[in-house]
């Protein structure tokens, strides 16, 4: 019989994995990336969330100057993800 702690850890791990898969599927639906690309480039949930932030900035209904300003404000958060995605084009 597993302890409460072990059961909690199992449930917690399964929830994280499920959320991570759901994020990957949503990103796949919104981009040209496949699920395999998303998992390879953005393996952590936080990476996927940051990519979502980056996509929201770029897709915003604002002019390019406003987008650049938003990118500057969020560069520390989304910079690493931006570099990973841009590597696809090099």
ABEGO torsion letter per residue (X at the ends): XBBAAAAAAAAAAAAAAAAAAAAAAAAAAABABBAAAAAAABABAAAAAAAAAAAAAAABBBBAAAAAAAAAAAAAAAAAAAAAAAAAAX
